[in-house]
């Protein structure tokens, strides 16, 4: 269903688990960010990207679905292999970690220097874990079926937190103190998200995005099918940096780009796929994305180091997308 902001809580959960398993925060961040990113890049029925773009292009969202399935599977395999290779290297030699210089600091922050202590898996903890899983199940059902969004999702997790506090027999002071401690850890993340969103607002209100889009319209006119779809992909990559919102980019570009495909004898569904893959690729690294900057801030992975680490993977994914789009244009 196009999970993005909803992935942020997983960083807090996975970093301690990965560090206890002798990996590092980069493995945890990559697991969440690349997992959600590839799901978006090769999405088949994402209502916030694929469906909105298909509607704006005047086609069914199921058109071109098999090409996207192929991109999803191939992209997922690439990411799994890339992350596993790095994870094994870090486990065998922690000094090769991207954040090796922050190992003790991260260990103290995420594990509290208690990683060697075993916690008894009591009945109470089993119930708490069950409530946690149930909260996510309710969230997914609400978003996919009932049309919930941020307010309702927040309500679900707030209710789950209170229930967990009651079952764990926390006092009022303990419950509120733990809640405030968690909010304190995310305050810096919230500020980063605000700054990232501010950049987008400036781009939109300054008509910078619209100017670039108008210029792009003239570039793609009169090109061959293969060249057209790949130039379209490049243009969508550029625009994705300016508009990190997948739904916003779809509404902005599809009404203009999709009709141009008719003149190049390219199916409109291929334009939708080009837009979607470009948006998914860029949103793995763009500094204007609240999800990228917020997730890396939670995992305490410096952005510049993440960019350097993920760059080869981006190259591989770009080649994959170009090949798939070219084959789609020819066939």
Residue pairs with C-beta under 8 A, 6 or more apart in sequence:
1 46
1 47
1 48
1 140
1 143
1 144
2 40
2 43
2 46
2 47
2 48
2 49
2 246
3 36
3 39
4 36
4 40
4 246
4 283
4 291
5 150
5 290
5 291
6 139
6 143
6 153
7 32
7 33
7 36
7 291
7 295
8 189
8 291
8 294
8 295
8 298
9 157
10 32
11 28
11 29
11 32
11 295
11 298
11 299
12 182
12 185
12 298
14 28
14 31
14 32
15 25
15 28
15 29
15 106
15 110
15 298
15 299
15 300
16 110
16 111
17 28
18 24
18 25
18 27
18 28
18 31
19 25
19 28
19 106
19 107
19 110
19 111
19 115
20 111
20 115
21 91
22 90
22 91
22 94
23 87
23 90
23 91
24 90
24 94
24 97
24 98
24 99
24 100
24 103
24 106
25 99
25 106
25 110
25 299
25 300
25 301
26 86
26 90
26 97
26 98
26 99
26 299
26 301
26 305
26 306
26 309
27 83
27 86
27 87
27 90
28 299
29 295
29 296
29 299
29 301
29 306
30 79
30 82
30 83
30 86
30 310
31 83
32 295
33 284
33 291
33 292
33 295
33 296
34 79
34 82
34 83
34 284
34 310
34 313
35 79
36 291
37 280
37 283
37 284
38 72
38 75
38 76
38 79
38 280
39 46
39 72
40 46
40 49
40 246
40 276
40 279
40 280
40 283
41 71
41 72
41 75
41 276
41 277
41 279
41 280
41 281
41 284
41 317
41 321
42 68
42 69
42 71
42 72
42 73
42 74
42 75
42 76
42 277
42 280
43 49
43 50
43 68
43 72
43 276
43 280
44 50
44 65
44 68
44 69
44 72
45 51
45 61
45 62
45 65
46 246
46 276
48 246
48 247
49 246
49 247
49 250
49 276
49 279
49 280
50 61
50 68
50 272
50 276
51 61
52 246
52 247
52 250
52 251
53 250
53 254
53 272
53 275
53 276
54 60
54 61
54 63
54 269
54 272
55 61
56 250
56 251
56 254
56 255
56 258
57 254
57 255
57 258
57 268
57 269
57 271
57 272
58 258
58 268
59 258
59 268
59 269
59 272
63 267
63 268
63 269
63 272
64 267
64 269
64 270
64 272
64 273
64 328
67 270
67 273
67 324
67 328
68 273
68 276
70 324
71 273
71 277
71 320
71 321
71 324
74 320
74 324
75 317
75 320
78 313
78 316
78 317
78 320
79 313
82 312
82 313
82 316
86 309
89 96
90 96
90 97
94 100
94 103
97 103
98 301
98 305
98 306
98 309
99 106
99 300
99 301
99 302
99 305
102 300
105 300
106 300
107 113
107 115
109 300
119 125
124 167
124 168
124 169
127 167
128 164
128 167
128 168
131 160
131 163
131 164
131 167
132 160
132 164
134 160
135 156
135 157
135 159
135 160
138 156
139 148
139 153
139 156
139 157
142 148
142 152
142 153
142 156
143 149
143 153
146 152
161 175
161 179
162 175
165 174
165 175
165 178
170 178
185 298
186 298
188 297
189 294
189 297
189 298
190 294
192 290
192 293
192 294
192 297
193 290
193 293
193 294
195 293
196 244
196 287
196 288
196 289
196 290
196 293
196 294
197 290
199 287
199 288
200 242
200 243
200 244
200 245
200 288
202 208
203 209
203 242
203 243
204 243
208 242
209 239
209 242
209 243
209 252
212 238
212 239
212 242
213 239
213 252
213 253
213 256
216 235
216 238
216 239
217 256
217 257
217 260
219 231
219 235
220 228
220 231
220 232
220 235
220 257
220 260
220 264
221 260
221 263
222 263
222 264
223 231
223 264
224 264
225 264
225 265
225 266
225 329
225 330
226 326
226 329
226 330
228 261
228 264
228 266
228 329
229 264
229 266
229 270
229 271
229 274
229 325
229 326
229 328
229 329
230 322
230 325
230 326
232 257
232 261
232 271
232 274
232 275
233 274
233 277
233 278
233 321
233 322
233 325
234 278
235 257
236 249
236 253
236 257
236 274
236 275
236 278
236 279
237 278
237 281
237 282
239 249
239 252
239 253
239 278
240 249
240 278
240 279
240 281
240 282
240 283
240 286
241 282
241 286
241 288
242 288
243 249
243 252
244 282
244 283
244 286
244 288
244 289
244 290
246 276
246 279
246 280
246 283
249 275
249 279
250 275
253 275
254 271
254 272
254 275
257 271
257 275
258 268
258 271
258 272
260 271
261 267
261 268
261 270
261 271
262 268
266 329
267 328
270 325
270 328
270 329
273 324
273 325
273 328
274 325
277 321
277 324
277 325
278 321
281 314
281 317
281 318
281 321
283 289
283 291
283 292
284 292
284 310
284 314
285 292
285 306
285 307
285 310
285 314
286 292
287 293
287 303
292 303
293 303
296 302
296 303
296 306
